[in-house]
Amino acid sequence: MIRLFDISLQLNGFPIKKAKTELDKIVRFSEKEFASFLESKKTEIVDFHLKNNPFYKELAGNATAQNWENLPVLNKQNLQKPLEERLSKGYSKKNVYLNKTSGSSGTPFVFAKDKYSHALTWASNIMRFGWFGIDFNHSYQARFYGIPMDFIGYQKERFKDFLTHRYRFPVFDLSDEILEKFLQKFKTKKFDYLNGYTSSIVLFAKFLEQKNIILNEICPTIKACFVTSEMLFETDKKLLEKQFGIPIISEYGASELDLIAFENPQGEWQVNAETLFVEILDENNNPVPNGTEGKIVITSLFNQANPFIRYEIGDIGILDEKSTPQKPILKKLIGRTNDVAILPSGKKSPGLTFYYVTKSIIEDDGNVKEFIIKQTKLDTFEIEYIAEKELISAQIEKIKDAIDLYLEPNLNFIFSKKIKIDRNKSGKLKQFSSLL
């Protein structure tokens, strides 16, 4: 059978065969061999950028790889300058993989990967999806994603979908009429797996629940569902498992890096230690012990085109106590550092706290399909929701009581029923945002 996916990567200058061979070698290392590999790759990538990247050399000053914790922690603002000023010697826009971040963090920028580094990203994807019997060359994907709406961008994505053996379900309109059309596709196409934004796939599951339909009964070929880009709550995972009848796997990644963590068949969020080095740091950029929350800071071990060394991705997380350098486990992903609510008392609370507290109550009767929370003033929050009928005062009181208990009293809430909730340009749903 033709391996169209591998061939398309090779034809575009991404040496996938070489990347798969190297990745296979890395995963077979003994503990001792891996420790040696990790230290040499860290030193190698830092030395390369200090010699070949004026942008990084200026940021690093006199710091060297030998004193790792003195190296600067890069943030997204550092990278918001023209790409030409950040590229290493020998690289130009013509000989790299180019893309831009989605901007969901509020700080978008253009980035580059050298072609071998990008091939390793794909090798890493292929290996991890393979844990669940998915083969990118042959498995047919139902893709719940955004799509560019301009003609050229749209056609380009559709062509990429053809090459990568996937059918795209655009997520900008998820009304019942559109979800009904999605459902018909699952009845007629032999999909092997779903992949896409968590909120959109959850909405589809709720639609199936209303209709009392189990997905793998109408589409028996489907094997697994992979959710990405947005938080997957435990209650939603249970709903997906019930309505789809297949394993639900969470991935956590960043377009500028790679897959960061991927749920393995044992149900652990296994961190990608083959192409990345992940640290958890406190506010002063000091490493914290495993089991302690902190900023997620990542080094791309292979990308020579654009330095991502000790790069603060903007998320907060915890590594499991049982983590080892060769097999780090992400115990918890808490959310973005910029998704923080500042309360009248001065207390700071992750925006997702509101979402957790509100979610269980607001969805009790199945009336509410989706909701988002916006902080509009220090003491005022607006909850926009899609539902068949307005929330009743008893539900609103329950939400207020729970927030008094978990956060603080005397906060004001404005509930606003909507027909549609806006997603960002890429199709993601920002579940909490502060407008302060």
C-alpha positions as CSV (number, residue, x, y, z in Angstrom):
1,M,0.0,0.0,0.0
2,I,1.3,3.5,-0.9
3,R,2.6,5.4,2.1
4,L,1.3,8.7,0.9
5,F,1.8,10.6,4.1
6,D,5.5,9.6,4.4
7,I,6.1,10.3,0.7
8,S,4.5,13.8,1.0
9,L,6.8,14.7,3.9
10,Q,9.9,13.4,2.0
11,L,8.9,15.4,-1.2
12,N,8.6,18.5,0.9
13,G,12.2,18.2,2.2
14,F,11.4,16.7,5.6
15,P,13.7,13.6,6.0
16,I,11.1,11.4,7.7
17,K,13.0,8.1,7.3
18,K,16.1,9.5,9.0
19,A,14.0,11.0,11.7
20,K,12.1,7.8,12.4
21,T,15.5,5.9,12.6
22,E,16.9,8.4,15.1
23,L,13.7,8.5,17.3
24,D,13.7,4.7,17.4
25,K,17.3,4.7,18.6
26,I,16.5,7.3,21.3
27,V,13.5,5.3,22.7
28,R,15.7,2.2,23.0
29,F,18.4,3.9,25.1
30,S,19.2,2.5,28.5
31,E,18.7,4.8,31.5
32,K,22.4,5.6,31.4
33,E,22.6,6.1,27.7
34,F,19.6,8.4,27.8
35,A,21.1,10.6,30.6
36,S,24.2,11.0,28.4
37,F,22.1,11.7,25.3
38,L,20.1,14.4,27.1
39,E,23.1,16.3,28.5
40,S,25.0,16.2,25.2
41,K,21.9,17.4,23.2
42,K,21.3,20.3,25.7
43,T,24.9,21.4,25.4
44,E,24.9,20.9,21.6
45,I,21.8,23.0,21.0
46,V,22.9,25.9,23.3
47,D,26.4,25.9,21.8
48,F,25.0,26.0,18.3
49,H,22.8,29.0,19.0
50,L,25.4,30.9,20.9
51,K,27.7,30.5,17.9
52,N,25.2,30.9,15.1
53,N,22.3,33.0,16.4
54,P,23.0,36.7,17.2
55,F,19.5,37.1,18.7
56,Y,20.1,34.3,21.2
57,K,23.7,35.3,21.9
58,E,22.5,38.8,22.9
59,L,19.9,37.3,25.2
60,A,22.2,34.8,26.8
61,G,25.1,37.2,27.4
62,N,27.9,35.3,29.1
63,A,25.8,32.3,30.1
64,T,26.7,28.9,28.8
65,A,25.2,25.4,28.6
66,Q,27.6,24.3,31.4
67,N,25.7,26.5,33.8
68,W,22.2,25.6,32.6
69,E,20.2,27.5,35.3
70,N,22.0,30.8,34.4
71,L,20.6,30.6,30.8
72,P,17.8,33.1,30.2
73,V,14.2,31.9,30.3
74,L,12.6,33.0,27.0
75,N,9.1,34.3,26.8
76,K,6.7,34.9,23.9
77,Q,7.4,38.7,24.1
78,N,11.1,38.0,23.4
79,L,10.1,36.2,20.2
80,Q,7.7,38.9,18.9
81,K,10.3,40.5,16.6
82,P,10.8,39.9,12.9
83,L,11.7,36.3,12.1
84,E,14.7,37.3,10.1
85,E,16.2,38.7,13.3
86,R,15.8,35.4,15.1
87,L,17.0,32.9,12.4
88,S,20.3,31.2,12.8
89,K,23.1,31.6,10.3
90,G,22.5,29.4,7.2
91,Y,18.7,29.5,7.6
92,S,16.3,31.6,5.6
93,K,12.5,31.6,5.1
94,K,13.2,29.4,2.0
95,N,14.9,26.5,3.7
96,V,12.9,26.1,6.9
97,Y,9.4,25.0,8.0
98,L,7.4,28.2,8.7
99,N,4.3,28.6,10.8
100,K,2.7,30.9,13.3
101,T,1.3,30.3,16.8
102,S,-2.5,30.4,17.1
103,G,-2.4,33.5,19.4
104,S,-4.7,31.8,21.9
105,S,-2.2,33.0,24.6
106,G,-2.7,36.6,23.4
107,T,0.9,36.8,22.1
108,P,1.1,35.4,18.6
109,F,4.4,35.1,16.6
110,V,5.9,33.5,13.5
111,F,8.4,30.7,14.1
112,A,10.7,28.5,12.1
113,K,11.9,24.9,12.5
114,D,14.7,23.4,10.4
115,K,13.5,20.6,8.2
116,Y,15.1,17.8,10.2
117,S,13.6,19.1,13.4
118,H,10.2,19.2,11.8
119,A,10.6,15.7,10.5
120,L,11.3,14.6,14.1
121,T,8.1,16.2,15.2
122,W,6.2,14.1,12.7
123,A,8.2,10.9,13.7
124,S,7.2,11.6,17.4
125,N,3.5,12.1,16.4
126,I,3.6,8.9,14.3
127,M,5.1,6.9,17.2
128,R,2.6,8.1,19.8
129,F,-0.5,7.7,17.7
130,G,0.9,4.2,16.8
131,W,0.5,3.3,20.5
132,F,-3.3,3.1,19.7
133,G,-3.1,1.4,16.4
134,I,-3.3,4.5,14.3
135,D,-1.1,4.7,11.1
136,F,-1.0,8.2,9.4
137,N,-0.5,6.5,6.0
138,H,-3.6,4.4,6.1
139,S,-5.9,5.4,9.0
140,Y,-8.8,7.8,8.1
141,Q,-9.1,10.8,10.4
142,A,-12.3,12.7,11.3
143,R,-10.7,16.1,12.0
144,F,-12.6,18.7,14.2
145,Y,-10.5,21.8,13.5
146,G,-10.7,25.3,12.2
147,I,-9.9,26.1,8.6
148,P,-8.7,29.3,6.9
149,M,-11.7,31.0,5.2
150,D,-9.8,32.8,2.4
151,F,-9.9,30.8,-0.9
152,I,-6.2,30.0,-1.2
153,G,-5.8,29.1,2.5
154,Y,-9.0,26.9,2.3
155,Q,-7.9,25.0,-0.8
156,K,-4.4,24.5,0.7
157,E,-5.8,22.9,3.9
158,R,-8.2,20.7,1.9
159,F,-5.3,19.5,-0.2
160,K,-3.3,18.8,3.0
161,D,-6.3,16.9,4.3
162,F,-6.3,14.7,1.2
163,L,-2.6,13.9,1.5
164,T,-2.8,13.1,5.2
165,H,-5.9,11.0,4.8
166,R,-8.4,13.1,6.8
167,Y,-11.8,14.6,6.5
168,R,-12.3,18.0,8.1
169,F,-15.3,19.1,10.1
170,P,-14.9,22.9,10.5
171,V,-15.8,24.0,14.0
172,F,-16.9,27.6,13.5
173,D,-20.6,26.7,13.4
174,L,-21.7,23.9,15.7
175,S,-25.5,24.4,15.5
176,D,-27.7,21.3,15.7
177,E,-28.3,21.5,11.9
178,I,-24.5,21.3,11.3
179,L,-23.9,18.6,13.9
180,E,-26.7,16.5,12.1
181,K,-24.6,16.8,8.9
182,F,-21.5,15.7,10.8
183,L,-23.5,12.7,12.1
184,Q,-24.5,11.7,8.6
185,K,-20.8,11.6,7.5
186,F,-20.0,9.2,10.3
187,K,-22.8,6.9,9.0
188,T,-21.3,6.9,5.5
189,K,-17.5,7.2,5.9
190,K,-15.2,4.6,7.4
191,F,-13.3,6.8,9.9
192,D,-10.6,5.1,12.0
193,Y,-10.2,7.9,14.6
194,L,-11.3,11.4,15.7
195,N,-8.8,14.2,16.3
196,G,-9.5,17.8,17.2
197,Y,-10.4,20.6,19.6
198,T,-11.8,19.3,22.9
199,S,-14.7,21.7,23.1
200,S,-16.0,20.9,19.6
201,I,-15.7,17.1,20.1
202,V,-17.5,17.4,23.5
203,L,-20.3,19.4,21.9
204,F,-20.7,16.6,19.3
205,A,-20.9,14.0,22.1
206,K,-23.6,16.0,23.8
207,F,-25.5,16.1,20.5
208,L,-25.2,12.3,20.3
209,E,-26.4,12.0,23.9
210,Q,-29.5,13.9,23.1
211,K,-30.2,11.6,20.2
212,N,-29.3,8.5,22.2
213,I,-26.7,7.5,19.7
214,I,-23.4,5.7,20.4
215,L,-20.8,6.6,17.7
216,N,-19.0,3.3,17.3
217,E,-22.4,1.6,16.7
218,I,-23.1,3.8,13.6
219,C,-19.4,3.9,12.6
220,P,-17.9,0.5,13.7
221,T,-14.5,1.2,12.1
222,I,-13.7,4.0,14.7
223,K,-11.0,3.0,17.2
224,A,-9.9,6.1,19.2
225,C,-10.5,9.8,19.9
226,F,-7.6,12.2,20.5
227,V,-8.5,15.6,22.0
228,T,-6.1,18.6,22.0
229,S,-5.6,22.4,22.5
230,E,-8.2,22.8,25.3
231,M,-8.6,21.3,28.7
232,L,-10.4,18.0,29.0
233,F,-12.4,17.8,32.2
234,E,-13.0,14.4,33.8
235,T,-16.8,14.7,33.4
236,D,-16.4,15.4,29.7
237,K,-14.0,12.5,29.3
238,K,-16.7,10.2,30.8
239,L,-19.3,11.6,28.4
240,L,-17.0,11.1,25.4
241,E,-16.3,7.5,26.5
242,K,-20.0,6.8,26.9
243,Q,-21.2,8.4,23.6
244,F,-18.3,7.3,21.4
245,G,-17.6,3.8,22.9
246,I,-13.8,4.1,22.3
247,P,-10.7,5.2,24.2
248,I,-10.3,9.0,24.7
249,I,-6.7,10.1,24.6
250,S,-5.5,13.6,25.6
251,E,-2.6,15.3,24.0
252,Y,-0.9,18.5,24.9
253,G,1.3,20.3,22.4
254,A,2.4,23.6,21.0
255,S,2.9,24.2,17.3
256,E,6.2,26.0,17.8
257,L,7.6,23.0,19.7
258,D,6.1,19.5,19.3
259,L,3.8,17.2,21.2
260,I,4.7,18.0,24.8
261,A,2.7,15.3,26.5
262,F,0.6,12.4,25.2
263,E,-1.6,10.0,27.2
264,N,0.0,6.6,27.0
265,P,-2.0,3.3,27.0
266,Q,-1.5,3.1,30.8
267,G,-3.5,6.4,31.1
268,E,-0.4,8.5,32.1
269,W,0.4,11.8,30.4
270,Q,3.8,10.9,29.2
271,V,6.1,13.9,28.4
272,N,8.0,13.8,25.2
273,A,11.6,13.5,26.4
274,E,13.0,12.4,23.1
275,T,12.9,15.8,21.3
276,L,12.2,18.2,24.2
277,F,13.6,18.9,27.7
278,V,10.8,20.0,30.0
279,E,11.4,21.9,33.3
280,I,8.9,23.1,35.9
281,L,10.2,26.4,37.5
282,D,9.0,28.8,40.2
283,E,8.5,32.6,39.8
284,N,12.2,33.1,40.2
285,N,13.0,30.6,37.5
286,N,14.4,28.0,39.9
287,P,13.4,24.3,39.4
288,V,10.8,23.0,41.7
289,P,10.6,19.4,43.0
290,N,8.4,16.9,41.2
291,G,4.9,17.1,42.6
292,T,5.1,20.9,42.9
293,E,3.3,23.3,40.5
294,G,5.2,25.8,38.5
295,K,5.7,27.4,35.1
296,I,6.3,24.9,32.2
297,V,9.6,25.8,30.5
298,I,10.7,23.8,27.4
299,T,13.8,23.4,25.4
300,S,13.6,22.1,21.8
301,L,16.7,19.8,21.6
302,F,16.9,19.7,17.8
303,N,15.6,23.0,16.4
304,Q,18.7,24.8,14.9
305,A,16.7,27.4,12.9
306,N,15.0,29.2,15.7
307,P,16.1,29.0,19.4
308,F,13.6,27.6,21.8
309,I,15.9,27.2,24.8
310,R,14.2,27.4,28.3
311,Y,11.1,28.7,26.6
312,E,8.2,29.7,28.9
313,I,5.2,28.4,27.1
314,G,2.7,30.2,29.3
315,D,1.2,27.2,31.0
316,I,1.3,26.0,34.7
317,G,1.7,22.3,35.4
318,I,3.0,19.6,37.8
319,L,5.3,16.7,37.0
320,D,4.5,13.5,38.8
321,E,6.7,12.4,41.7
322,K,7.5,9.1,39.9
323,S,8.9,11.0,36.9
324,T,12.4,10.1,35.6
325,P,14.4,12.0,33.0
326,Q,13.7,9.3,30.5
327,K,10.0,9.1,31.3
328,P,8.6,12.3,32.8
329,I,4.9,12.2,33.6
330,L,2.7,15.3,33.6
331,K,0.6,14.9,36.7
332,K,-1.6,18.0,36.1
333,L,-1.9,20.8,33.6
334,I,-3.4,23.7,35.5
335,G,-3.9,26.2,32.7
336,R,-2.3,29.3,31.2
337,T,-0.4,31.8,33.4
338,N,-2.3,34.7,31.7
339,D,-5.7,33.1,32.5
340,V,-5.7,34.4,36.0
341,A,-8.5,36.2,37.8
342,I,-7.5,39.0,40.2
343,L,-10.2,39.3,42.9
344,P,-11.2,42.4,45.0
345,S,-9.4,40.9,48.1
346,G,-6.1,40.8,46.0
347,K,-6.4,37.0,45.8
348,K,-5.3,35.6,42.4
349,S,-7.1,32.5,41.2
350,P,-6.7,30.5,37.9
351,G,-9.6,31.3,35.7
352,L,-10.3,27.7,35.3
353,T,-11.3,27.6,39.0
354,F,-14.5,29.4,38.0
355,Y,-15.0,27.0,35.1
356,Y,-14.6,23.9,37.3
357,V,-16.9,25.3,40.0
358,T,-19.6,26.5,37.6
359,K,-19.4,23.5,35.2
360,S,-20.8,20.8,37.4
361,I,-23.8,23.0,38.5
362,I,-24.5,24.6,35.1
363,E,-24.7,21.3,33.3
364,D,-26.7,19.3,35.9
365,D,-29.8,19.1,33.8
366,G,-28.2,18.8,30.3
367,N,-29.8,22.2,29.4
368,V,-26.5,24.1,28.9
369,K,-24.4,23.0,25.9
370,E,-21.5,25.4,26.2
371,F,-20.4,28.3,28.3
372,I,-17.5,30.7,28.8
373,I,-16.6,33.1,31.6
374,K,-15.2,36.6,31.2
375,Q,-13.9,38.9,33.9
376,T,-15.1,42.4,33.0
377,K,-14.3,44.2,36.3
378,L,-12.4,43.4,39.5
379,D,-15.6,42.1,41.1
380,T,-17.7,41.3,38.0
381,F,-17.9,38.2,35.8
382,E,-20.0,37.6,32.7
383,I,-21.1,34.0,31.9
384,E,-22.2,33.5,28.3
385,Y,-23.9,30.2,27.7
386,I,-25.8,28.4,25.0
387,A,-29.0,26.6,26.2
388,E,-32.5,25.8,25.2
389,K,-33.9,27.7,28.1
390,E,-32.7,30.4,30.5
391,L,-31.0,29.4,33.7
392,I,-33.4,29.5,36.6
393,S,-32.7,31.5,39.8
394,A,-32.0,28.3,41.8
395,Q,-29.2,27.3,39.5
396,I,-27.7,30.9,39.6
397,E,-27.9,30.8,43.5
398,K,-26.1,27.4,43.5
399,I,-23.3,28.9,41.3
400,K,-23.0,31.9,43.6
401,D,-22.8,29.8,46.7
402,A,-20.1,27.5,45.2
403,I,-18.0,30.5,44.2
404,D,-18.4,32.1,47.6
405,L,-17.1,28.9,49.1
406,Y,-14.2,28.2,46.7
407,L,-13.1,31.8,45.9
408,E,-14.6,34.7,47.9
409,P,-18.0,36.3,48.6
410,N,-19.5,39.4,47.0
411,L,-18.6,38.8,43.4
412,N,-21.1,39.8,40.8
413,F,-22.3,37.6,38.0
414,I,-24.1,38.5,34.8
415,F,-25.6,35.5,33.0
416,S,-26.1,36.0,29.3
417,K,-27.9,33.4,27.1
418,K,-26.4,33.2,23.6
419,I,-27.3,31.5,20.3
420,K,-23.7,31.1,19.4
421,I,-20.4,31.6,21.3
422,D,-17.5,33.1,19.3
423,R,-14.3,31.0,18.8
424,N,-11.0,32.5,17.9
425,K,-9.6,32.5,14.3
426,S,-8.3,29.0,14.6
427,G,-11.5,27.7,16.0
428,K,-10.5,27.3,19.6
429,L,-12.8,28.2,22.5
430,K,-11.2,30.3,25.2
431,Q,-13.0,29.1,28.3
432,F,-11.9,31.9,30.6
433,S,-10.6,35.4,29.8
434,S,-9.9,38.5,31.8
435,L,-10.7,41.8,30.1
436,L,-9.0,43.8,32.9
